[in-house]
Amino acid sequence: GAGVSQTPSNKVTEKGKYVELRCDPISGHTALYWYRQSLGQGPEFLIYFQGTGAADDSGLPNDRFFAVRPEGSVSTLKIQRTERGDSAVYLCASSSGGAGELFFGEGSRLTVL
Amino acid sequence: QKEVEQNSGPLSVPEGAIASLNCTYSDRGSQSFFWYRQYSGKSPELIMSIYSNGDKEDGRFTAQLNKASQYVSLLIRDSQPSDSATYLCAVKGGGTSYGKLTFGQGTILTVHP
């Protein structure tokens, strides 16, 4: 596709449930980033992939969060045992070569009740 | 100390004026610096990148970088109501943080007619 695609655009779940958020980057982009953004805040770094491997996962808040990119293209962010504090917009971005010039998707808004 | 800090705002300027947005960063090894614009309810989009000390101009936008002072700024000349948005400063780390792009909290800019 022409841009970064994220699904679902909205997800409402109950506390304790498992959630998967998907990101399909721009074709050919080797770098893929996950951020989360709360209202009134800047995007908070979660994890960065270069190809299939996680180059930097220092932003994942705890072991309930996990992300994969098995074939170097689509990535899935997985959140186990969701908590109300996980409610945010989860943004995915891709870049060619990790240059820092990111192209963002429209985000997945997660609401944990 | 936050890794990337922006003046808290909000900043309000009249149409036609110069808007000045400021950002400081803590990692002295940082190599690349970016300004993103985020309209309400939308994802961030890149408007400027700067890699070396000095000024970089692109249309009505000028980015300024001073690595010795660990300071980045964005000037918007002839501000228009369509420039009203949140402006995010982003810094790409050096060394072991290479590739990680860290955002500031953003400055809300309002340009009033």
Interface residues (C-beta under 8 A of the other chain):
Chain A: A31 Y33 Y35 G40 Q41 G42 P43 E44 F45 Y48 Q50 A55 D56 S58 G59 L91 G98 A99 G100 E101 L102 F103 F104 G105 E106 G107
Chain B: V4 Q6 S32 F34 Y36 K42 S43 P44 E45 L46 S49 L88 A90 K92 S97 G99 K100 L101 T102 F103 G104 Q105 G106
